[in-house]
Amino acid sequence: MKKVISLFILSTLVACSTTDIQENSQQDIESNEVTTTTSQFENKSTSTSTSIIDTYSFNNEKMSPFTGIELPPELWLKRPRRVLAFKIDNNFNARPQSGIQEADSIVEILVEGGMTRFLAFYYDKTSDYLGPIRSARPTDPTLVRPYGGVLVVSGATPGLVPEIRELGVAVLEEQAPPAMFRIESRTAPHNLYSDTELVREIIDTRGFPFNPPPGPMYPFGNDQDNWSNDANRVIVKYSDFTTVIWKIDGDQYSRFIIDGYVKADEAVAHNFITRDGYTDIIKSESIVIIQGPIYIDEATTLPSVLTVGVGPVFIFNNGKYVEGTWRRNDISEPFDFYDQNQNPIFVPPSSQWIHILPLNGTVTWLSS
């Protein structure tokens, strides 16, 4: 069964009507599917009981704030004192990207033209070939700020970098080789790559503030009593130009993309590629979708997604799902997740791909 969630939150703080991203119906992925529109607060008859007895407590020193998994001592004893967030291109000319499969976590965010870009977070992991790196957007600092991280970009629209710094997020722009370098096989602006540890060395010399081991952006835990079945395929539609499809593949989801700038109805595997040419499909164990209203940033006139307040949230893991509401009071704080009965939602400790989706986007999940 296909299930489409369309939720709208009225906000006097935003002007959603000014965006040029038009909401359209999700195209059928399979011709024999039946579409059912439901309220966010509708009770589910497919709820499963999957109680896990062992308790979970997050430890800032020993656990990853991006996966919730405990690290081996050789990692957490030597972990760096800053989180780095690299802005990664997702234009069709930038695919396949490099290094994102090595990140601690990825956040995907709407940008202009109905496209998306990524924030690739590096803390306990590294990459010597990450890219393409692109410019900052207004939503970025609201997701970097909870980690006390440094935003690494190729630049930004005039006026945006000072605005980001005023929000308490340090910014590092394009650097000379070997920390950042242009590759010959791609054309600008889709050819700026970096070595995360050489970038970290530059940041160390700049006197950027250290941050203590950060906590997670949302709560991890092993209590999945409020989860339901039949989410083997997850379809996340940002706009007419970007639809992401996650298909269950063992205990992970594999990523496919429909790019309206290339072919509007053809889903293709979204791969990464290494420096030596090895390529494979992008995967993640958990998919977290946080929906918020679109607003137009005053300094840049760019479409952005509000990540403070309340809104719908959807979490998918191993073919199961839970939906509810996120709450957040300030960009320096983590998100809290609650199900439709106002019970806390705990995301399974696992690799994470986080979608920041506008409210006029849609989320669909299927059993096959």
C-alpha positions in Angstrom: 0.0 0.0 0.0 1.2 3.5 -0.8 0.7 6.1 1.8 1.2 9.8 1.2 1.5 12.3 4.0 0.8 15.9 3.2 0.9 18.1 6.3 0.8 21.8 6.5 1.7 24.0 9.5 0.5 27.6 9.6 3.2 29.9 10.7 3.3 33.7 10.9 7.1 33.6 10.9 7.4 32.2 7.3 6.1 33.0 3.9 5.8 29.7 2.2 3.9 31.2 -0.8 7.0 33.0 -2.0 8.9 29.9 -2.8 9.2 28.8 -6.4 9.0 25.1 -5.5 5.5 23.9 -6.5 3.8 21.1 -4.7 2.6 18.4 -7.0 1.2 14.9 -6.5 3.7 12.1 -6.1 4.0 10.1 -9.3 3.1 6.5 -9.0 6.1 4.3 -8.7 4.1 1.2 -9.4 1.0 1.3 -11.6 -1.0 -1.1 -9.4 -0.6 0.9 -6.1 -3.5 2.3 -4.2 -3.0 5.8 -2.7 -4.3 6.6 0.8 -4.0 10.0 2.3 -4.0 10.0 6.1 -3.7 12.5 9.0 -0.5 12.7 10.9 -2.6 11.8 14.0 -4.4 8.8 12.6 -4.0 5.6 14.8 -2.2 2.8 13.1 -3.6 -0.8 13.1 -0.3 -2.2 12.0 1.6 -1.3 15.1 4.0 -4.0 16.2 5.4 -4.9 19.6 9.2 -5.2 19.4 10.3 -4.5 22.9 14.0 -4.6 23.5 15.0 -5.4 27.1 18.5 -3.9 27.2 18.7 -0.3 28.3 20.5 2.4 26.5 22.3 5.5 27.8 24.2 7.9 25.6 27.8 8.6 26.7 29.3 11.8 25.1 32.9 10.6 25.6 32.6 7.0 24.2 29.7 7.2 21.7 29.2 8.8 18.3 26.8 11.7 18.4 25.9 10.9 14.8 25.1 7.2 15.1 24.6 6.6 18.8 27.0 3.6 18.6 29.8 3.1 21.1 33.2 3.5 19.6 36.3 1.4 20.2 38.8 2.9 22.7 41.4 3.6 20.0 38.9 6.0 18.4 37.2 7.8 21.3 40.4 8.3 23.3 42.0 10.1 20.3 38.9 11.8 18.8 39.4 15.4 17.6 38.0 18.3 19.5 35.9 19.8 16.7 33.1 18.6 14.5 33.5 19.5 10.8 30.5 19.9 8.4 31.4 20.0 4.7 28.8 21.4 2.2 28.5 18.9 -0.6 27.1 19.5 -4.1 24.2 17.3 -5.4 23.7 18.8 -8.9 23.7 16.1 -11.5 27.1 17.3 -12.7 28.4 16.5 -9.2 27.4 12.9 -9.1 28.8 10.5 -8.2 30.1 12.3 -5.2 33.2 11.2 -3.2 33.8 10.7 0.5 30.2 10.9 1.6 30.2 7.1 2.3 33.0 7.8 4.8 31.1 10.6 6.7 29.8 10.1 10.3 26.4 11.3 9.0 24.8 13.1 6.1 22.0 15.8 6.2 20.2 16.6 3.0 18.7 20.1 2.6 16.6 21.8 0.0 18.3 24.6 -2.1 17.1 26.8 -4.9 15.7 25.2 -8.1 14.1 22.3 -6.2 17.5 20.7 -5.8 19.3 19.5 -2.7 22.8 19.7 -1.2 24.3 17.7 1.7 26.1 18.5 4.9 28.7 15.7 5.4 29.7 15.6 9.1 33.2 14.4 10.1 34.2 13.8 13.7 35.5 10.3 14.3 35.8 9.5 10.6 38.0 10.9 7.8 38.3 11.2 4.1 41.2 12.2 1.9 38.9 12.7 -1.2 35.7 14.5 -0.3 33.6 16.5 -2.8 32.5 18.3 -4.7 32.3 21.1 -2.1 29.9 24.0 -2.7 28.6 27.1 -1.1 26.7 27.6 2.2 22.9 28.0 2.5 20.8 29.6 5.3 19.6 26.3 6.8 23.1 25.0 7.3 24.0 26.8 10.6 20.8 25.6 12.2 22.1 22.0 11.9 25.7 22.6 12.6 25.2 24.7 15.7 24.1 21.8 18.1 27.4 20.1 17.5 29.5 23.3 18.0 30.9 22.5 14.6 32.8 24.3 11.9 31.0 24.8 8.5 33.4 24.2 5.6 32.3 25.7 2.3 33.5 27.0 -1.1 31.9 30.4 -0.4 28.4 31.8 0.0 26.0 34.4 -1.4 27.1 37.8 -0.2 26.1 38.6 3.3 25.4 35.0 4.3 28.8 34.1 5.9 28.6 37.0 8.4 25.0 36.0 9.2 26.2 32.4 9.9 29.0 33.6 12.2 26.5 35.8 14.1 24.5 32.6 14.8 27.6 31.2 16.6 28.8 28.9 13.8 32.5 29.2 12.6 33.0 29.1 8.8 36.0 28.0 6.8 36.0 29.0 3.1 38.0 27.6 0.2 41.6 26.9 1.0 44.7 26.3 -1.2 46.0 22.8 -2.0 46.6 20.3 -0.6 43.8 20.8 1.9 41.4 21.7 -0.9 42.1 21.0 -4.6 40.4 21.2 -8.0 40.2 17.9 -9.9 40.6 17.9 -13.7 37.9 15.4 -14.5 35.1 17.8 -13.4 34.4 21.4 -14.5 33.9 24.3 -12.0 32.0 24.8 -9.8 31.6 21.0 -9.4 35.3 20.1 -9.0 36.4 21.4 -5.5 37.5 18.5 -3.3 39.3 18.2 0.1 41.2 16.1 2.6 39.3 16.4 5.8 42.4 16.0 8.1 44.4 18.6 6.2 41.4 20.9 6.6 41.3 20.1 10.3 45.0 21.1 10.6 44.3 24.5 9.1 41.4 25.0 11.5 43.7 24.0 14.4 46.0 26.9 13.4 43.2 29.5 13.1 42.3 29.4 16.8 38.8 28.2 16.3 37.2 27.4 19.6 37.2 23.8 20.8 33.9 22.1 21.7 33.5 19.4 24.3 32.2 16.0 23.0 28.8 16.9 21.7 25.6 15.0 22.3 23.3 13.7 19.5 21.0 15.9 17.4 18.1 13.7 18.5 17.6 10.9 21.0 19.0 7.4 20.3 17.7 4.3 22.0 16.6 0.7 21.7 12.9 1.1 22.5 11.0 0.6 19.3 7.6 -0.4 20.8 5.8 2.2 18.9 7.1 1.2 15.4 5.1 -0.3 12.5 6.0 -2.6 9.6 5.8 -2.4 5.8 8.4 0.3 5.0 10.7 -1.5 2.6 10.7 1.4 0.1 10.7 5.1 1.2 10.1 7.9 -1.3 11.0 11.4 -0.4 9.9 14.0 -2.8 11.5 17.5 -2.4 10.1 19.0 -5.6 9.3 18.2 -9.2 13.1 18.1 -9.7 14.3 15.9 -6.8 12.8 12.7 -5.6 14.9 10.3 -3.4 13.9 6.6 -3.2 15.3 4.3 -0.5 14.9 0.6 -1.0 15.6 -2.0 1.6 18.7 -4.0 1.0 19.5 -6.5 3.7 19.5 -4.5 7.0 20.2 -1.2 5.1 18.5 1.1 2.6 20.0 1.7 -0.8 19.6 5.1 -2.4 18.1 6.0 -5.8 17.3 9.3 -7.2 14.9 10.8 -9.8 16.4 14.0 -11.1 13.9 16.2 -13.1 16.8 18.0 -14.7 17.9 14.8 -16.3 14.9 12.5 -16.7 11.8 13.3 -14.8 10.5 9.7 -14.4 13.6 7.5 -14.2 15.0 6.4 -10.9 18.7 5.6 -11.0 21.1 4.3 -8.4 22.9 7.1 -6.5 26.5 6.0 -6.2 29.7 7.3 -4.7 33.1 7.0 -6.3 36.5 6.8 -4.7 39.7 8.5 -5.9 40.9 5.2 -7.6 37.5 4.8 -9.4 35.7 2.2 -7.2 32.0 2.9 -7.2 29.0 1.6 -5.3 25.5 2.6 -4.2 25.0 4.9 -1.2 23.5 3.1 1.8 22.2 4.0 5.2 20.6 1.9 8.0 18.2 4.6 9.2 16.4 7.4 7.4 15.2 10.4 9.4 12.9 12.9 7.8 12.3 16.3 9.5 9.7 18.5 7.8 9.5 22.3 8.3 8.0 25.3 6.6 9.8 27.1 3.8 10.8 30.7 4.3 12.8 33.2 2.3 16.0 34.2 4.0 16.1 38.0 4.1 19.9 38.4 3.6 20.0 36.1 0.5 16.4 35.7 -0.7 17.1 32.0 -0.9 14.5 29.4 0.0 15.3 27.8 3.4 13.6 25.3 5.8 12.7 26.3 9.3 14.2 23.9 11.9 12.9 25.5 15.1 9.4 25.1 16.3 7.3 21.9 15.6 6.6 19.8 12.6 6.2 16.3 11.3 9.0 13.6 11.6 9.3 10.2 10.1 11.9 7.6 11.0 12.7 4.4 9.0 14.9 1.5 10.0 15.1 -2.1 8.7 11.7 -2.0 7.0 9.9 -0.5 10.0 8.8 3.1 10.6 7.4 5.5 13.1 5.9 8.9 12.5 5.2 11.8 14.8 6.2 15.3 15.7 9.6 17.0 16.2 10.0 19.9 18.6 12.9 22.3 19.0 13.2 25.7 20.8 16.5 27.0 19.5 19.1 26.2 16.9 21.6 25.4 19.7 19.4 22.6 21.0 18.8 19.1 19.8 15.4 17.9 18.4 12.9 16.0 20.5 10.7 13.4 18.7 7.3 12.2 19.8 4.9 9.7 18.3 1.2 10.3 17.7 0.4 9.3 21.3 3.0 11.8 22.6 5.4 9.1 23.6 9.1 9.8 23.0 10.6 8.3 19.8 14.1 6.8 20.1 16.1 6.4 16.8 18.0 3.1 16.6 21.7 3.4 17.0 22.9 3.0 13.4 24.1 4.9 10.4 21.9 7.9 9.7 20.7 9.9 6.6 18.7 12.9 7.6 16.4 14.7 5.2 15.4 18.3 6.0 12.2 18.3 3.9 9.9 21.3 3.2 6.2 20.9 4.2 5.2 20.9 0.6 7.3 17.8 0.0 5.9 14.4 0.4 6.9 11.2 2.2 5.7 7.8 0.9 6.4 4.3 2.0 5.6 0.9 0.5 5.8 -2.7 1.6 7.7 -3.7 -1.6 
